[in-house]
Amino acid sequence: CFLSALGLLLAYYFYPATDSFRPEMLQGKRVIVTGASTGIGEQIAYHLARMGAHLVVTARTEAKLKKVISECLKLGAASAHFIPGTMEDLVFAEQVVTKAGKLMGGLDMLILNHIAPVNLRFFNGDVASIRKVMDINFFSYITMTSAALPMLKVTNGSIVVVSSIAGKLITPLIADYSAAKFALDGFYSSLQKELQLMNVNISITLCILGFINTDSAVKSLSGIVENITPSPKEECAVEIIKGGALRQKVIAYPSSIYISMWNPIRTIQEYFILLTYNIDNITRN
Ligand code: NDP
């Protein structure tokens, strides 16, 4: 048992993707990108456009989304649409998926990337603001995933969840953001195992990111976090797309932060916990 657990562990962490990435993998694929009006999401949209994907992008700022889709069409997107609105509204979150499915005639990949603006500060007892952040950064992700699962089952599609090192390691001043990112890890890591147990061929890729040079991140860390050079958002976006296309369980960017995911004890314990389950007695929907 121990040796097989160790084998699985090593395979989990070190086994290279069996397929190598080719941009054609995204050609004609139908993709939703959230938080695509700026930052990493905008760059993901541009790369997917160059690869010839069909795109539906969303965020709150309609004017920026219009510019993004016009650029996507110039870059070669098979089609590009935008749906503006706030992910604070979970009805909107669900509607984005159903509308996008109709616009594109199905769905191959759901890229969940948006976040509420980040304010570095001490927790001041404001529970309402934490709830708002959880709605935007966590519950809207789950809502969109739930709405997308039936379409993704048809296409053997992929869910890509953009998370952070702050969802793996503890840092002060971002308790709300960190809570949402840890929650995403817990939810999607569990869902990954459930889909596997049910033989549902939908991949989930959790993207663990370090400091990236988006305007918002540079601005919010300025004067507080020093002596770290941010990594380029353009390259980060490519790594996220590659991870999704290659159906990797987890990716880390920049690769230097990969060590933060190295938790062999957790992986061994998870393996043994699963051995105690009587899967045949679980009702499958
Ligand atoms: P940005 O702040 O640059 O972009 C956030 C996006 O989310 C924008 O498109 C914004 O558009 C949208 N958004 C904000 N509020 C809402 C809302 N209420 N409803 C719908 N959309 C909203 O973020 P980054 O590009 O820096 O980050 C992208 C992802 O990468 C996030 O998941 C983040 O946690 C992760 N990450 C980033 C790091 C970094 O250093 N940049 C580090 C680690 C992780 P609009 O305002 O128009 O709504």
Boltz pocket constraint, residues with backbone or C-beta under 6 A from the ligand:
constraints:
  - pocket:
      binder: B
      contacts: [[A, 34], [A, 35], [A, 36], [A, 37], [A, 38], [A, 39], [A, 40], [A, 41], [A, 58], [A, 59], [A, 60], [A, 61], [A, 62], [A, 64], [A, 85], [A, 86], [A, 87], [A, 88], [A, 112], [A, 113], [A, 114], [A, 115], [A, 116], [A, 117], [A, 136], [A, 162], [A, 163], [A, 164], [A, 165], [A, 209], [A, 210], [A, 211], [A, 212], [A, 213], [A, 214], [A, 215], [A, 216], [A, 217]]
      max_distance: 6.0
